Amino acid sequence: MKGSSMNTHMGKITIDKEVVSRYAGSVAVECFGIVGMAGINVKDGLVKLLKMDSITRGIVVKMDNNKLVLDFHVIVAYGVSIVAVSDNLIENVKYKVEEFTGIDVGRINVYVEGVRAID
């Protein structure tokens, strides 16, 4: 399945996973303590900070029982509570993605791939 879909009284609505991941990524990078999304080079095992134009590579969108499952690979700011940052990210993304798409978010997994000092 290329996207998330739902049936309404007017017909079928399909939302591409790229749209969901781009929106979720833009919400995530606005959260306190998130430096950015992480891109992982599987071959080398290297993690790098992604620029805004390739933010979707740090997010995986799946459907499970008609609910969205979002995996975030993030880099957090040095010195902040990872638990607090993750809770904030989950709460904000869940609310805004459900409001944006009309599809329930079943689970959000946060993978902290690195820590970076911010200027």
C-alpha positions in Angstrom: 0.0 0.0 0.0 1.5 3.3 -1.1 -0.6 5.4 1.3 -3.2 5.4 4.1 -6.8 5.3 3.0 -10.2 5.6 4.4 -13.7 5.3 3.1 -16.2 8.1 3.6 -19.8 8.6 2.5 -18.5 10.6 -0.5 -15.9 8.1 -1.5 -12.4 6.9 -0.8 -9.6 9.2 0.5 -6.0 8.1 0.1 -3.1 9.9 1.7 0.4 9.1 0.4 2.9 8.0 3.1 5.3 10.7 1.9 2.8 13.4 2.8 2.3 11.9 6.3 6.1 11.6 6.9 6.8 15.1 5.6 4.1 16.6 7.9 5.1 14.5 10.9 8.8 15.5 10.4 8.0 19.2 10.3 6.1 18.8 13.5 8.9 16.8 15.1 11.7 19.3 14.4 9.6 22.0 16.0 9.6 20.1 19.3 11.9 21.3 22.1 15.2 19.3 22.3 15.0 17.8 18.8 18.0 18.9 16.7 16.8 17.1 13.6 16.1 13.8 11.9 18.8 11.2 11.6 19.8 9.4 8.4 21.5 6.1 8.8 23.9 4.6 6.3 23.3 0.9 6.7 26.5 0.0 4.9 28.8 2.0 7.1 26.7 2.2 10.2 27.1 6.0 10.2 24.4 8.4 11.4 24.1 11.9 10.0 21.9 14.9 10.6 19.4 15.3 7.7 18.6 18.7 6.1 15.0 19.8 5.9 14.6 18.8 2.3 15.4 15.1 3.1 13.6 15.0 6.4 11.4 12.1 5.4 14.3 9.7 5.3 14.4 9.7 9.1 10.7 8.7 9.4 9.0 5.4 8.6 5.3 5.4 8.1 3.3 2.1 8.3 -0.3 1.0 8.7 -1.3 -1.5 11.3 -5.0 -2.4 11.8 -6.1 0.9 10.1 -3.9 2.9 12.5 -0.7 4.8 11.6 2.6 3.6 13.1 5.4 6.2 12.9 9.1 5.5 13.5 11.3 8.5 14.2 15.1 8.4 14.0 16.1 11.6 15.7 19.1 13.5 17.0 18.5 15.3 20.3 20.2 18.3 21.9 23.0 17.7 24.4 21.9 18.2 28.0 18.2 17.7 27.7 16.1 14.9 29.2 15.7 12.3 26.4 12.5 11.0 28.1 11.0 14.5 28.3 11.9 15.2 24.7 10.5 11.9 23.5 7.2 12.3 25.4 6.9 15.9 24.0 7.5 14.6 20.4 5.0 11.7 20.8 2.3 13.9 22.2 2.7 16.7 19.7 3.0 14.5 16.6 0.1 12.2 17.6 -2.2 15.2 18.1 -1.2 17.1 15.0 -1.0 14.1 12.6 -4.4 12.8 13.7 -5.9 16.3 13.3 -4.2 16.6 9.8 -5.1 13.2 8.4 -8.2 12.1 10.3 -6.5 8.7 10.8 -5.7 7.4 14.3 -2.1 7.1 15.3 -1.6 3.7 17.0 2.0 3.9 17.9 5.0 6.2 17.7 8.5 4.8 18.2 11.3 7.1 18.9 14.9 6.0 18.1 17.5 8.4 19.4 20.4 8.0 17.0 22.7 10.7 18.4 23.2 13.7 20.6 24.5 17.0 19.4 25.5 20.3 21.1 23.5 23.2 19.7 25.0 26.6 19.2 
